[in-house]
Amino acid sequence: MTNIGNITCTSLLIGSAIVVGCFLFAPAQVHGQGSGSLGNNAVYNPSGSCCIGSSAFIDASMFAQGADFCKILNGILTSENYPPAGAVIDARGLPGNTQTNMTCSASPWAALSNPPPSVILLPATTTAAPIVIPSTWILPPNTRLIGEDESVWSCPN
């Protein structure tokens, strides 16, 4: 047994095991993103305590099970919870492991007579897996698309 001052290596190992055991058997409660509504990231509320959902930044991957890319965006834009002043829609996590089809069946703004303001963060794509847009998108007022590289977008007509 090697002494390190008045502490032995055996004492250090036993103490470390106790500390690790406390974390394994008495985990602290944590709040993840989306503590409010589905897809909304969590932010501190005005009192400074954690956390409330923020509808100003929406994670599109939370809505992505089995739909095409544009239907996901359309569903978010037409949601009754979408803020009238607009939001940032973060689609960078798509397709991920969500089984999202990256070919659009229709424009995200289809059937919207008065689309709400939005900033859409497009996912990084590759020439092997592009976002396929079968028809021209006409962006409504107060809409911005932010993407990495327009050369990997595919517009078949």
C-alpha positions as CSV (number, residue, x, y, z in Angstrom):
1,M,0.0,0.0,0.0
2,T,1.5,3.4,-1.0
3,N,0.9,6.4,1.3
4,I,0.2,9.7,-0.3
5,G,0.5,12.0,2.7
6,N,-2.0,10.6,5.1
7,I,-4.2,9.1,2.4
8,T,-3.7,5.7,1.1
9,C,-4.4,4.6,-2.5
10,T,-7.0,2.1,-1.1
11,S,-8.8,5.0,0.6
12,L,-8.9,7.0,-2.7
13,L,-10.3,4.0,-4.5
14,I,-13.0,3.4,-1.9
15,G,-13.9,7.1,-1.8
16,S,-14.1,7.3,-5.6
17,A,-16.4,4.2,-5.7
18,I,-18.7,5.9,-3.2
19,V,-19.0,9.1,-5.2
20,V,-19.6,7.2,-8.5
21,G,-22.2,5.0,-6.7
22,C,-24.1,8.1,-5.5
23,F,-24.4,9.3,-9.1
24,L,-25.6,5.9,-10.3
25,F,-28.2,5.3,-7.7
26,A,-29.4,8.8,-6.9
27,P,-29.5,10.6,-10.3
28,A,-30.5,14.2,-10.3
29,Q,-33.6,15.3,-12.1
30,V,-32.8,17.2,-15.3
31,H,-34.9,19.0,-17.9
32,G,-34.2,18.5,-21.5
33,Q,-34.9,20.7,-24.5
34,G,-38.5,20.9,-25.3
35,S,-39.7,21.3,-21.7
36,G,-42.7,23.2,-23.1
37,S,-44.3,22.1,-26.4
38,L,-43.0,19.4,-28.7
39,G,-40.1,20.7,-30.7
40,N,-39.6,23.9,-28.8
41,N,-36.2,24.4,-27.2
42,A,-36.1,25.2,-23.5
43,V,-35.0,28.6,-22.3
44,Y,-34.8,30.3,-18.9
45,N,-38.0,32.1,-18.0
46,P,-38.0,35.8,-16.9
47,S,-37.5,34.9,-13.2
48,G,-34.2,33.2,-14.1
49,S,-35.3,29.7,-13.2
50,C,-35.1,26.9,-15.7
51,C,-37.0,26.2,-18.0
52,I,-39.9,27.0,-20.3
53,G,-40.4,26.1,-23.9
54,S,-39.6,28.8,-26.5
55,S,-41.7,28.8,-29.6
56,A,-39.3,31.2,-31.3
57,F,-37.0,28.3,-32.1
58,I,-38.6,25.0,-33.3
59,D,-36.7,21.7,-33.8
60,A,-38.2,20.2,-37.0
61,S,-36.7,16.8,-36.2
62,M,-39.2,16.4,-33.4
63,F,-42.0,16.3,-36.0
64,A,-40.3,14.1,-38.6
65,Q,-41.5,10.5,-38.2
66,G,-42.4,9.1,-41.7
67,A,-43.2,12.3,-43.5
68,D,-41.6,14.1,-46.4
69,F,-39.4,17.2,-45.8
70,C,-41.9,19.8,-47.0
71,K,-44.9,18.2,-45.2
72,I,-42.9,18.5,-42.0
73,L,-42.3,22.2,-42.6
74,N,-45.9,22.7,-43.6
75,G,-47.1,21.0,-40.5
76,I,-45.0,23.3,-38.3
77,L,-46.1,26.5,-40.2
78,T,-49.8,25.6,-40.0
79,S,-49.7,24.5,-36.3
80,E,-52.0,26.3,-34.0
81,N,-49.0,26.8,-31.7
82,Y,-46.8,28.5,-34.3
83,P,-46.1,32.1,-33.0
84,P,-47.8,34.8,-35.2
85,A,-44.6,36.9,-35.0
86,G,-42.7,34.0,-36.6
87,A,-40.0,31.6,-35.6
88,V,-36.8,29.9,-36.6
89,I,-37.4,26.3,-37.8
90,D,-34.3,24.3,-37.4
91,A,-34.4,21.4,-40.0
92,R,-30.7,20.7,-39.7
93,G,-31.4,17.4,-37.9
94,L,-33.2,16.0,-40.9
95,P,-33.2,13.3,-42.2
96,G,-31.1,12.0,-39.3
97,N,-32.6,8.7,-38.2
98,T,-36.2,9.9,-38.6
99,Q,-37.1,8.1,-41.8
100,T,-37.8,11.5,-43.4
101,N,-38.2,11.5,-47.2
102,M,-36.0,14.3,-48.5
103,T,-38.2,14.6,-51.7
104,C,-40.9,17.2,-51.4
105,S,-44.4,16.3,-52.6
106,A,-45.5,20.0,-52.5
107,S,-44.2,23.3,-51.4
108,P,-44.0,23.9,-47.6
109,W,-46.3,26.9,-48.1
110,A,-48.9,25.0,-50.1
111,A,-52.5,25.9,-49.2
112,L,-51.4,28.8,-46.9
113,S,-53.1,32.0,-47.8
114,N,-51.2,34.1,-45.4
115,P,-48.0,32.3,-44.4
116,P,-46.4,33.3,-41.1
117,P,-42.9,34.8,-41.0
118,S,-40.2,32.1,-40.8
119,V,-36.5,31.5,-41.0
120,I,-35.8,27.9,-42.1
121,L,-32.4,26.4,-41.4
122,L,-31.9,23.7,-44.1
123,P,-30.0,20.5,-43.4
124,A,-26.6,19.9,-44.8
125,T,-27.1,17.6,-47.8
126,T,-24.8,15.8,-50.3
127,T,-25.1,15.1,-54.0
128,A,-25.9,11.5,-53.0
129,A,-28.8,12.6,-50.7
130,P,-30.1,16.0,-51.8
131,I,-33.4,17.8,-50.9
132,V,-35.4,17.1,-54.1
133,I,-37.8,19.9,-55.0
134,P,-40.1,18.9,-57.9
135,S,-41.5,22.3,-58.6
136,T,-40.4,25.9,-58.0
137,W,-40.8,27.4,-54.6
138,I,-42.1,30.9,-54.4
139,L,-41.1,32.2,-51.0
140,P,-43.7,34.2,-49.2
141,P,-42.9,37.6,-47.7
142,N,-40.9,37.5,-44.4
143,T,-39.4,34.1,-45.2
144,R,-35.7,33.2,-45.3
145,L,-34.0,30.0,-46.2
146,I,-30.5,29.4,-44.8
147,G,-28.6,26.5,-46.2
148,E,-25.0,25.4,-46.7
149,D,-24.6,24.8,-50.4
150,E,-27.3,25.4,-53.1
151,S,-25.3,23.2,-55.6
152,V,-26.6,20.0,-53.9
153,W,-30.3,20.9,-54.1
154,S,-32.1,19.1,-56.9
155,C,-34.8,20.7,-59.0
156,P,-35.9,18.2,-61.6
157,N,-37.9,20.4,-64.0
